[in-house]
């Protein structure tokens, strides 16, 4: 790696702090091919570029919305294959949109159930408080 290239990169420890991803996980992602452009110097030390950081944001997004690493790898690989994979990438992301929408609907049902329970408990609290104030008169 050229000295000028190394000046525009950051270490795995720095990436770990910035992105809140363990160094172990970063190494794993690299070994799995999810970060195909990570630079290694003559000692094997990984150096991350701004492009790698952007990829980590995307990987984290997809993973946190339920996409497995194999599908994420397909997305990464197809991105580097260029324009011929645009439709496939769009389809993959649209499928993930559907997963997210389903999750949101499910979570909304849970929120509605919790809100209903809070309403019941608040009414019970008011009733208890009114009963106490009546008996204290």
N, C-alpha and C positions, 0 to 999 in steps of 0.2 A: 504494500500500500504506500502510495506517495505521501510525503509529509503534509502536503496541502490538503489531501483527502482526509487525513486524520484530524486536522484542525476543525473540520466541519462535522465531526461526529461526536457522539457521547458514548460513555461506557455502559455496560449492563447495570452497574450499580446506580448510575444516574437515571437510566431509563426506569429502573425499578422504583426509585423514589418519585419520579415525575408521574408515572402512569399507575402507581399503586399496584404493580404486578410483581410477584416475587421473581428473583433472579432464576430460580429453579424453573418456573413457568416459562420465562423468556427463553431459557435454553431448550426447554421441551418444544416450544413453538418453532424455534429455529431448526431443531432436529427433525421435526415433522414436516418441514418445508413450508410453513406458514409465513415465514419471513425470508423469502429466497434471495433478497438482495443485501442481507446483512454482510458487512465486510469483515474479514478476519485479517489480522496482521500476521507477520512471520512467526509470531509466538502462539497464534491461534486465538488471540484475544478478539472478542467481538466488538465491532464499532457500529453504532446505529446512526443512521441518517434521519433527516426530517421525514423522508418517504417511509422509512421503517416505523417511525412514530405514528404517522397517519394510518399505516396498516394496522398497528396495534389498536388504535381507536376503533377501526372497523371490525377487527377480530373480536374485541371486547363487546362491541355493540351486538354483533351477530350471536356470539356465545351467550350473552346475557338475555337474549330474546329466545333462547332455546335451540339455536342451530348447533349441531354437533360439529366436532373438529374436522371430520371427513368432508362434510358439505362445505365448510369454510375453506378447506384446502382446494376443493373443486373450484370455488369462487376465485381464490387467489390464482391458481394455475390458469384458469380461463382468462383472467384479466391480462396476464402476460402473453396470452396467445393473440390478443388484439381484437380488432373490430369484428372478426368472424364469430366471436363468441358473445357479442352484445345481446342478442336475443336470449340466449341461454342464461346470461347473468341477470337480465331483467326478470325473466321467469323465476329464477331462484329467489330473487329479492321479493317478488310479488307473492310467492308462496310464504315467505317469511312474514310479510305484511299480514297475510291471513292468519298465521299463527299468533301474531301479536294482537290482532283484533279479537280473536277468540279468547285470549288471555285477559284482555281488558274487559270483555263482557262477563267472564267468569268472576273477575275481581269486583266488578260493579255489583254483581249479585251478592257477593259477600259483604260489600259495603252497605247495600240496602238492608241486609239482614242485621248487621251490627247497628245501623241507624235505628231500625225498628226496635231493637232491644234497648238501646239508649232511651228512646221515647218512653217505653214501658217503665224502665227504671226511674226516669225523671218523674213520671206521674206517680209512681209509688213513693218516691222521696217527698213530693209535694203533699201527698196524702198523709204520710207519717209526720211531716213537719206541722201540718194543719192539726192533726190529732194531738200533738204535744202542746201546741199553743192553746188549744181548747181546754185541755186538762190542767194547764197551768194558770188559768184565769180564776 
